[in-house]
Amino acid sequence: MKRAILLITFVILSNITNAQWVQTDGPYGGYIQCFVVSGSNLFAGTGIGVFLSTNDGTSWTAVNSGLTNNSVPALTVLGSNLFAGTYGGGVFLSTNNGTSWTAVNSGLTNSYIQSFAILGTNLFAGTNGGVFLSTNNGTSWMAVNNGLPSNRVSALVVSGSNLFAGTWGGGAFLSTNNGTSWTEINSGLTNTYIFAFAVLGTNLFAGTYGGGVFLSINNGSSWTEVNSGLTNTDVRALVVFGTNLFAGTDGGVFLSTNNGSSWTVVNYGLTNTNVASLAFSGTNLFAGTFGGGAFLSTNNGTLWTSVSSGLAYALVNTFVVSGSNLFAGVNSGGVFFSSNSGSSWTGINNGLPTEGVSALAISDSNLFAGTYYDGVFLSTNNGSNWTTVNSGLAYTYVYAFAVSSSNIFAGTEGGVFLSTNNGSSWTAVNSGLTNTSLSALAVSGSNIFAGTWGGGVFLSTNNGSSWTAVNSGLSNTYVFALAVSGSNIFAGTWGGGVFLSTNNGTSWTAVNSGLTNNDVYAFAISDLNIFTSIYETGVFLSTNNGTSWTAVNSGLTNTDVRAFAVSGTNLFAGTYGSGVWRRPISEMITSVEENATDFPTNFSLEYNYPNPFNPTTTITFSIPERSFVTLNVYDMLGREVAELVNEELETGSFEKTFDASTLSSGVYIYRISAMKDGEILFNESRQMLLIK
């Protein structure tokens, strides 16, 4: 669904200096891709940056200043230097325990870092384009791939003077000369997708994805499968403590006390068994999971405890409110609950698989969770425990719910299903529904609206017994969100923006004035105020039924908002990458009303900031009337290097972030042009300096 888009953020010229979003403390969990230990410090590399714990995981703090790419699959320590390998941003160095980071990528021609290894003073980075070596703490890198095919290098390990590389599909390779040359060592290795290595004495272990664990007792000259008792062979992590070997798999943690001859599952208390990373700190064993955060065992995996306080969860899909209780459904983490406006969150997943919760609904005192893959779950006690309620539900990928009296509607990839008995049984209600890929549901009185992916909107006036397409004027039929405000029905589309119907879908009108992007994720309604989230552009508010929209993003550092909830006097926003945010609704309405007439009176192009810059800078401009605007960047030879804006814009002030990470140092020119009815209204150019 994602694609390259223009990111322009509308600037609110507000007089309220303290009007902004605040990040709540959670939900907790997230994707823990790697660990590293440095003294008493435990670092976790996640999908949203690096986190530090100084108290064995009791609490975590984000340490990301200067880390411009936050997906961190690899961490390592060399002396007092901490290195973070990012997915797409290369290598970053911190000399102060993560307080600040600096990119160290000179000579690194592939920026997708999968693994690290240290041999003496040599630092090796495994990337999607082979192995790179730095002999000066990352100041410069050189490729060391002679004999190594251009496979993704997903694992590196050192044993004595030997350096081993595990690749994704190419098997294992050995270098005895610091990477100067490599030799393939795959004899007996029947699975060549290597995610992890471990060394125990003279034994070398390779963890593969789909083939389990292999053992070599001769530096890789030959391998033997050692999987007895390993009931899940998707191995992502290996770690050694004493004579114990632990394997992290998609089915949890396994322990071998006999060099892999046999394995025992050690998952008690591990509520998320998609284990991506393992590490020892002293006698403490840590497991990092995909979606469930971090877990600690102090007894070799016999018992696990969640230690994720402060680890903000990455992706929030859905909300539902019941009184003062706020429930959030997240990706690969299940459901979280807050009774104090997000000041704290608690996972409530007993009986609920944690692959991903895509929809939530409340009917009377019953809480329903729709999941990716596993259908519908019911809790009658606010999430304390859950029960599967899938009888008759032929499709178990649930995108949306709607509640109408005692009827529960579930929108799936195979159409709409109805339950009249709290989920005890479901019946397909798809007559007339010519597109059954459901993405949204909404109720307006006795009318049920279904938004589909490619088929537009359908209406049922008889509880789903029959459906009629209601798409007149709906020029984009990829409907991702629906909302009801009085007699107004809003449809949010992917690529067409927002559409309004005042006659139950009989006709639709586009209402996009002020929206700087037309990919809509979600709606929220508070009285007559409508909020919408736009893909990677943030939150927009309309106080006039969509006639115009204004961005209300002050303080919202992550503008990729996927879900909304109105609870009390606050609007909650669930983001992709930084958990849940909160802002008072009245604050945003006041801000918009105070500035409704505060429009620029002249064309202007401001100096970029910062300048000089590396690698990003912000360009701000204003237009006093609706115009067709182009904003381009050129090098000193007049060659266009970036097109930042090329569209018709409403009156307002705008800012655009220019990313020059792929360009070389030098002077660049940015030029704006505004036209109306073929007449040039404004031309202006300025210079900026990129220093790398």
C-alpha positions in Angstrom: 0.0 0.0 0.0 2.9 2.3 0.7 4.5 4.3 -2.1 6.7 7.3 -2.6 4.7 10.4 -1.9 5.1 14.1 -1.5 5.4 15.1 2.2 4.3 18.7 2.8 3.2 19.8 6.2 0.9 22.7 6.6 2.2 25.1 9.2 -0.3 26.5 11.7 0.7 30.0 12.6 -0.6 29.7 16.1 -0.3 32.2 19.0 -0.7 29.4 21.5 2.9 28.5 22.4 2.0 25.5 24.5 -0.5 23.9 22.1 0.9 20.6 21.1 0.7 16.8 21.2 2.1 14.8 24.1 3.4 11.3 23.7 1.8 8.9 26.2 3.8 6.3 28.1 3.1 3.4 25.8 1.8 1.0 24.8 4.8 -1.1 25.6 6.4 -3.8 23.6 7.7 -3.4 20.1 10.2 -5.1 17.8 13.4 -5.9 19.6 15.9 -6.8 16.8 19.1 -7.0 18.8 20.8 -6.5 22.2 24.3 -5.5 23.3 25.8 -5.2 26.8 28.3 -2.6 27.8 29.2 -2.8 31.4 26.0 -2.3 33.4 24.3 -0.9 30.4 21.9 -3.0 28.3 21.1 -1.6 24.8 18.2 -2.8 22.6 18.0 -2.1 18.9 14.3 -1.8 17.9 12.2 -0.8 14.9 12.0 2.7 16.3 15.6 3.3 17.5 17.9 2.4 20.4 16.8 2.1 24.0 19.0 1.9 27.1 18.4 0.2 30.4 20.7 0.6 33.4 18.6 -1.6 35.7 18.4 -5.0 33.9 15.3 -4.0 31.9 13.2 -2.7 34.7 12.9 0.5 32.7 14.1 1.7 29.3 14.9 5.1 27.9 15.1 6.0 24.2 18.7 7.2 23.2 18.3 8.3 19.6 19.6 11.9 19.3 21.3 12.1 15.9 20.1 8.7 14.9 18.4 9.6 11.6 17.4 6.1 10.7 15.6 4.3 13.5 15.3 0.7 12.4 18.3 -0.9 14.2 19.0 -4.6 13.4 22.5 -4.6 14.8 24.5 -3.2 17.8 28.0 -3.8 19.0 30.6 -2.3 21.4 34.3 -1.7 20.6 36.1 -0.3 23.6 34.1 2.7 24.7 32.4 3.1 21.3 28.9 1.9 20.7 27.9 1.2 17.1 24.4 1.0 15.7 23.7 -0.6 12.3 20.5 0.7 10.7 18.3 -0.6 7.9 18.9 2.0 5.2 20.9 4.6 7.1 24.2 2.8 7.5 26.3 2.8 10.7 26.1 5.3 13.6 28.6 5.8 16.4 28.1 6.9 20.0 30.9 7.7 22.3 28.6 8.5 25.2 26.4 5.5 25.8 23.8 6.6 23.2 23.4 10.2 24.4 24.2 11.3 20.9 25.0 9.6 17.6 27.0 10.4 14.5 26.8 8.7 11.1 30.1 7.0 10.1 29.5 5.8 6.6 32.4 7.0 4.5 33.1 4.2 2.0 30.1 2.2 3.0 28.3 1.6 -0.3 25.5 -0.4 1.2 23.5 1.2 4.0 21.4 -1.8 5.0 23.3 -3.2 8.0 22.4 -6.7 9.3 25.2 -7.7 11.6 28.5 -6.7 13.3 31.6 -8.6 14.4 34.8 -7.5 16.1 38.2 -9.1 15.6 40.9 -7.3 17.5 40.6 -3.6 16.6 38.8 -4.5 13.3 35.1 -3.8 13.0 33.1 -5.8 10.4 29.7 -4.9 9.2 27.5 -7.4 7.4 25.2 -5.7 4.9 22.8 -6.4 2.1 25.8 -6.0 -0.2 28.4 -8.0 1.5 31.0 -7.4 4.3 32.7 -4.1 5.0 35.7 -3.5 7.3 36.7 -0.5 9.4 40.0 -0.3 11.1 39.4 3.2 12.6 36.2 3.0 14.5 34.0 3.6 11.5 35.8 6.7 10.2 36.1 4.9 6.9 35.0 1.5 5.5 36.2 -0.8 2.7 34.4 -3.7 1.1 36.0 -7.1 1.8 34.1 -9.4 -0.4 36.6 -11.4 -2.5 35.0 -14.8 -2.8 31.8 -13.7 -1.1 28.7 -13.5 -3.3 26.6 -10.4 -3.0 24.1 -12.1 -0.7 22.7 -10.3 2.3 25.1 -11.0 5.2 22.7 -11.6 8.0 25.2 -13.0 10.6 28.8 -12.6 11.5 30.9 -14.3 14.3 34.5 -14.6 15.3 36.1 -17.8 16.6 39.8 -17.4 17.3 41.3 -15.7 14.3 38.5 -17.0 12.0 35.7 -14.8 10.8 32.4 -16.5 9.7 29.7 -14.9 7.6 26.2 -16.3 7.3 24.2 -15.2 4.3 20.6 -15.2 3.3 20.4 -18.0 0.8 24.1 -18.5 0.1 25.0 -20.3 3.3 28.2 -19.9 5.3 31.6 -18.4 4.4 35.0 -18.4 6.2 37.8 -15.8 6.1 41.1 -16.5 7.9 42.6 -13.1 6.8 40.3 -10.4 8.1 38.0 -10.6 5.2 40.6 -10.3 2.5 39.3 -13.5 1.0 36.4 -15.9 1.7 35.7 -19.6 1.2 32.3 -21.2 1.0 31.8 -23.8 3.8 28.4 -25.4 3.2 29.1 -29.2 3.2 26.2 -30.7 5.1 24.4 -27.4 5.4 21.0 -28.3 3.9 19.5 -24.9 4.7 21.5 -21.8 3.5 19.4 -19.1 5.1 21.5 -18.3 8.1 20.2 -15.8 10.7 22.6 -16.5 13.6 25.9 -18.0 14.8 27.2 -19.0 18.2 30.5 -20.4 19.4 30.8 -22.8 22.3 34.4 -24.0 22.9 35.5 -25.5 19.6 31.9 -25.9 18.4 30.4 -23.6 15.8 26.6 -23.4 15.6 24.6 -21.9 12.7 20.9 -21.0 13.2 18.9 -21.1 10.0 15.5 -20.0 9.0 13.5 -23.1 8.3 16.2 -25.6 8.8 16.9 -25.3 12.5 20.4 -25.5 14.0 23.6 -27.0 12.4 26.8 -27.9 14.2 30.4 -27.8 12.9 33.3 -29.2 15.0 35.9 -28.3 12.3 35.5 -24.6 11.6 32.8 -25.1 9.1 34.4 -27.8 6.9 31.3 -29.9 7.5 28.0 -29.4 9.2 25.5 -31.7 11.0 21.9 -30.9 11.7 21.2 -30.9 15.5 17.4 -30.4 15.9 16.1 -33.1 18.1 13.4 -31.6 20.2 13.5 -28.3 18.3 9.8 -28.0 17.4 10.3 -24.7 15.6 13.1 -24.6 13.0 12.8 -20.8 12.2 15.9 -19.8 14.2 16.6 -16.1 14.5 19.0 -16.0 17.4 21.6 -18.1 19.3 23.4 -17.3 22.5 25.8 -19.2 24.8 26.0 -19.1 28.6 28.4 -21.5 30.2 27.7 -24.8 28.7 24.1 -23.9 27.8 23.1 -23.0 24.3 19.9 -21.1 23.7 18.0 -20.7 20.4 15.4 -18.0 19.8 12.8 -19.1 17.2 9.4 -18.1 15.9 8.1 -20.6 18.4 10.0 -19.2 21.5 13.2 -20.1 23.3 14.8 -23.5 23.3 17.7 -24.8 25.5 20.3 -27.4 24.8 22.8 -28.5 27.5 24.5 -31.0 25.3 25.8 -29.1 22.3 22.5 -29.3 20.4 22.1 -33.1 20.7 18.7 -32.4 22.2 16.6 -29.3 22.9 13.9 -28.4 25.4 11.4 -25.5 25.1 11.7 -22.9 27.8 8.8 -20.6 27.3 6.9 -20.3 30.6 5.8 -16.7 31.0 7.0 -15.8 27.5 3.7 -14.3 26.2 5.2 -13.5 22.8 7.1 -16.4 21.2 8.4 -14.7 18.1 11.9 -14.3 19.5 14.3 -12.2 17.4 17.2 -11.7 19.7 18.9 -13.1 22.8 21.6 -11.7 25.1 23.2 -12.4 28.5 24.0 -9.7 31.0 25.6 -11.3 34.0 23.4 -14.2 34.8 20.3 -12.5 33.3 19.0 -13.9 30.0 17.1 -11.4 27.8 14.8 -12.3 24.9 13.7 -9.7 22.4 10.5 -10.4 20.5 8.7 -9.2 17.4 5.9 -7.2 18.9 6.0 -8.2 22.6 9.0 -6.2 23.7 11.7 -7.6 26.1 11.6 -10.5 28.5 13.9 -11.5 31.3 14.8 -14.8 32.8 17.1 -15.2 35.8 17.0 -19.0 35.8 18.1 -20.1 32.3 14.7 -19.7 30.7 12.7 -21.7 33.3 10.5 -18.5 33.9 10.2 -15.3 31.9 9.0 -11.9 33.0 8.1 -9.0 30.7 10.6 -6.1 31.1 9.3 -3.5 28.6 8.4 -0.4 30.6 9.5 2.5 28.5 9.7 0.6 25.3 7.1 2.5 23.3 5.2 0.2 20.9 5.7 0.7 17.2 2.4 0.3 15.3 -1.1 1.1 16.7 -3.9 -0.1 14.5 -7.1 0.6 16.3 -8.7 2.1 19.4 -12.0 1.7 21.3 -13.3 3.6 24.3 -15.4 2.3 27.1 -16.1 5.0 29.8 -12.7 6.1 31.0 -11.0 3.0 29.7 -9.0 3.3 26.4 -8.1 0.1 24.6 -5.4 0.0 21.8 -4.9 -2.8 19.3 -1.4 -3.1 18.1 0.7 -5.0 15.6 2.2 -8.3 16.9 1.4 -7.2 20.5 -2.3 -7.8 21.1 -4.4 -5.3 23.1 -3.2 -2.7 25.6 -5.4 -0.9 28.2 -5.1 2.5 29.9 -7.5 3.9 32.5 -5.5 7.1 33.0 -5.4 8.8 29.6 -2.3 7.0 28.5 -0.2 7.7 31.6 0.4 4.0 31.8 -0.6 1.0 29.7 -1.1 -2.7 30.5 -1.1 -5.6 28.1 -4.3 -7.7 28.3 -3.6 -10.7 26.1 -4.5 -13.8 28.1 -5.9 -16.1 25.5 -5.3 -13.6 22.7 -2.6 -14.4 20.1 -0.3 -11.4 19.6 0.2 -11.6 15.8 -1.7 -8.4 15.4 -5.0 -6.8 16.4 -6.6 -4.9 13.5 -10.0 -3.9 14.9 -11.7 -3.4 18.3 -15.4 -2.9 19.2 -17.6 -2.8 22.3 -21.1 -4.0 22.5 -22.7 -3.6 26.0 -20.0 -5.0 28.3 -18.4 -7.2 25.7 -15.1 -6.3 24.1 -14.3 -7.7 20.6 -10.9 -7.9 19.0 -10.5 -8.6 15.3 -7.1 -10.0 14.4 -4.9 -10.7 11.4 -5.2 -14.4 10.6 -7.0 -15.7 13.8 -10.5 -14.1 13.5 -12.5 -12.7 16.4 -11.9 -12.9 20.1 -14.3 -11.9 22.9 -13.6 -10.6 26.4 -16.4 -10.2 28.9 -14.1 -8.7 31.6 -12.4 -5.8 30.0 -9.6 -7.9 28.4 -8.6 -9.9 31.5 -9.1 -13.0 29.3 -10.2 -13.8 25.8 -12.1 -16.5 24.0 -12.1 -17.3 20.3 -15.6 -16.7 18.7 -15.2 -17.8 15.1 -18.0 -20.2 14.5 -19.3 -19.5 11.0 -16.6 -16.9 10.3 -15.2 -18.2 7.0 -12.5 -15.5 6.8 -10.3 -14.8 9.7 -8.6 -11.6 8.6 -10.8 -9.0 10.3 -10.4 -5.4 9.2 -13.3 -3.6 10.9 -16.3 -3.9 13.2 -19.6 -2.1 13.5 -22.2 -2.3 16.2 -25.9 -1.7 15.7 -28.1 -2.5 18.7 -27.4 -6.1 19.5 -25.9 -6.8 16.0 -22.1 -7.1 15.5 -20.8 -6.8 12.0 -17.3 -7.9 11.1 -15.6 -6.8 7.9 -13.2 -9.3 6.5 -11.2 -10.0 3.3 -14.2 -12.1 2.3 -17.0 -9.8 3.0 -19.3 -8.9 5.9 -20.3 -11.3 8.7 -23.1 -10.7 11.2 -23.5 -12.0 14.8 -26.7 -11.5 16.8 -25.4 -13.5 19.8 -22.2 -11.8 20.9 -20.0 -13.7 18.5 -21.2 -17.2 19.4 -22.0 -17.7 15.7 -21.5 -15.6 12.5 -23.4 -15.5 9.2 -22.2 -14.1 5.9 -24.3 -11.2 4.8 -22.9 -10.3 1.4 -25.9 -10.3 -1.0 -25.3 -7.5 -3.5 -21.8 -6.8 -2.2 -19.9 -7.1 -5.4 -16.5 -6.3 -3.8 -15.9 -8.3 -0.6 -12.5 -6.9 0.4 -13.7 -4.9 3.4 -11.7 -2.1 4.9 -14.2 0.0 6.9 -17.7 -0.2 8.4 -19.9 2.5 9.9 -23.5 2.8 11.3 -25.8 5.7 10.8 -29.2 5.1 12.4 -30.6 1.9 10.7 -28.1 2.2 7.8 -24.9 0.2 7.6 -22.1 1.4 5.4 -19.3 -0.8 4.1 -16.1 0.6 2.6 -14.3 -1.7 0.3 -10.8 -1.8 -1.3 -11.5 -1.0 -4.9 -15.3 -1.3 -4.9 -16.2 1.9 -3.1 -19.1 2.2 -0.6 -22.0 -0.1 -0.1 -25.2 0.6 1.9 -27.5 -1.9 3.7 -30.8 -0.8 5.2 -31.7 -4.2 6.5 -28.9 -5.4 8.7 -26.8 -6.7 5.8 -29.5 -8.9 4.2 -28.8 -6.9 1.0 -26.3 -4.3 -0.1 -26.4 -1.6 -2.8 -23.4 0.3 -4.2 -23.6 4.0 -3.4 -20.7 5.5 -5.4 -22.1 8.4 -7.4 -19.4 11.1 -7.3 -16.9 8.9 -5.5 -14.1 9.2 -7.9 -11.8 7.0 -5.8 -13.1 3.6 -4.8 -10.3 2.5 -2.4 -12.1 3.4 0.8 -10.0 3.0 3.9 -12.1 4.8 6.5 -15.7 5.8 7.2 -17.2 8.2 9.8 -20.7 9.5 10.6 -21.3 13.0 11.9 -25.0 13.7 12.3 -26.5 13.3 8.8 -23.0 13.6 7.2 -21.1 10.5 6.0 -17.4 10.8 5.4 -15.4 8.4 3.3 -11.6 8.5 3.4 -9.9 7.0 0.3 -6.4 6.0 -0.6 -5.4 8.5 -3.3 -8.6 10.5 -3.5 -8.7 12.2 -0.1 -12.0 12.8 1.7 -15.5 12.6 0.3 -18.7 13.8 1.9 -22.3 12.5 1.5 -25.3 14.3 3.0 -27.8 11.9 1.6 -26.8 8.5 2.9 -24.4 7.9 0.0 -26.7 8.7 -2.8 -24.0 11.2 -4.0 -20.6 12.2 -2.8 -18.5 15.4 -3.1 -14.7 15.6 -2.6 -13.8 17.9 0.4 -10.1 18.2 0.3 -9.3 21.9 0.6 -6.2 22.2 2.8 -5.2 18.5 2.7 -1.7 18.2 1.5 -1.9 14.5 0.7 -4.9 12.4 -0.4 -4.1 9.1 1.4 -6.5 8.9 4.3 -6.1 6.4 7.2 -8.6 7.3 9.8 -11.4 9.6 11.1 -12.5 10.9 14.5 -15.6 12.8 15.3 -16.0 15.2 18.3 -19.3 17.1 18.2 -19.2 18.8 14.8 -15.5 18.6 14.5 -13.9 16.1 12.2 -10.3 14.9 12.4 -8.6 12.9 9.7 -5.1 11.4 9.5 -3.2 11.6 6.3 -0.4 9.1 5.5 2.9 10.4 6.8 1.5 14.0 7.0 -0.3 14.0 10.3 -3.6 15.1 11.7 -6.0 17.6 10.0 -9.1 19.2 11.6 -12.2 20.5 9.9 -14.7 22.6 11.9 -17.0 23.1 8.8 -17.9 19.6 7.7 -14.9 19.2 5.5 -15.2 22.5 3.6 -11.6 23.2 4.7 -9.0 21.4 6.6 -6.1 22.6 8.8 -3.1 20.7 10.0 -2.9 20.3 13.9 0.5 18.7 14.3 2.3 20.9 16.7 4.6 18.7 18.9 3.7 15.5 16.9 7.1 14.3 15.9 5.7 11.2 14.2 3.1 12.2 11.7 2.3 8.7 10.4 -1.0 8.4 12.3 -3.0 5.2 11.8 -5.8 5.3 14.4 -7.8 7.8 16.5 -9.9 7.8 19.6 -11.9 10.5 21.4 -11.8 9.9 25.1 -13.1 12.6 27.5 -11.7 15.9 26.4 -8.7 14.4 24.5 -8.0 13.1 21.1 -5.7 10.1 21.0 -3.6 9.3 17.9 -2.0 5.9 17.3 1.2 6.1 15.3 3.4 3.9 13.2 6.7 4.1 15.1 6.1 5.9 18.4 3.0 4.6 20.2 0.0 6.7 21.3 -0.1 10.5 21.5 -2.7 12.7 23.3 -3.9 16.3 22.8 -6.9 18.3 24.2 -9.5 18.7 21.5 -10.4 22.3 22.7 -6.8 23.3 22.2 -6.8 22.4 18.5 -10.2 23.9 17.8 -9.2 27.2 19.5 -5.9 27.2 17.5 -7.7 26.7 14.2 -10.4 29.3 15.0 -7.9 32.0 16.1 -6.0 31.5 12.9 -8.8 31.0 10.4 -8.2 34.4 8.9 -4.4 34.4 9.5 -3.3 33.9 5.9 -0.2 35.2 4.1 -0.7 38.4 2.1 2.4 38.0 0.0 4.4 35.3 -1.9 7.6 34.4 -0.1 10.4 31.9 -0.2 12.3 31.7 3.1 15.9 30.7 3.6 16.3 27.0 4.4 17.1 25.9 7.9 19.6 24.7 8.9 22.1 26.0 6.4 24.7 24.5 6.0 22.9 21.2 6.5 23.5 17.4 6.5 21.6 15.6 5.2 18.2 17.3 5.6 17.0 20.8 5.7 13.6 22.5 5.8 12.3 25.0 3.1 9.4 27.2 4.0 7.2 29.2 1.6 3.9 31.1 1.5 1.3 31.8 -1.2 -1.5 34.3 -0.7 -3.8 32.8 -3.3 -4.6 29.4 -4.9 -1.8 28.7 -7.3 0.0 26.0 -9.2 3.3 25.7 -7.4 6.6 24.0 -8.3 9.6 23.8 -6.0 12.7 22.2 -7.4 16.3 21.8 -6.4 19.2 22.2 -8.8 23.0 21.6 -8.7 25.4 24.4 -9.8 25.3 23.0 -13.4 21.6 23.7 -13.5 20.6 20.0 -13.4 17.5 19.2 -11.5 18.3 16.9 -8.5 14.9 16.9 -6.7 11.3 17.9 -7.4 9.7 18.9 -4.0 6.4 20.4 -5.1 4.4 20.1 -8.4 0.7 20.7 -7.7 -2.0 23.3 -7.1 -2.0 24.6 -3.5 -4.5 26.6 -1.5 -3.6 29.8 0.3 -1.3 29.1 3.2 2.2 28.7 4.5 4.0 25.4 3.8 7.2 23.7 4.7 9.1 20.9 2.8 11.9 18.8 4.1 14.7 18.2 1.5 16.7 15.0 2.0 20.1 15.2 0.3 21.4 11.9 1.7 22.2 10.6 -1.8 23.9 13.8 -3.0 27.5 15.0 -2.6 28.6 18.0 -0.7 28.3 21.4 -2.4 26.1 24.4 -3.2 22.5 23.7 -4.4 19.8 26.1 -5.6 16.2 25.8 -4.7 13.6 27.6 -6.9 9.9 28.2 -6.5 7.4 29.2 -9.2 3.7 30.0 -8.7 1.3 30.3 -11.7 -2.4 30.9 -12.1 -4.3 30.8 -15.4 -1.0 30.5 -17.3 0.4 33.7 -15.7 3.5 33.5 -13.5 2.7 35.2 -10.2 6.0 34.5 -8.4 9.5 33.3 -9.1 12.3 33.1 -6.5 15.6 31.2 -6.0 17.9 30.8 -3.0 21.2 28.9 -2.4 21.9 26.3 0.3 25.1 24.4 1.3 25.3 20.7 1.9 28.3 19.6 3.9 29.0 15.9 4.6 
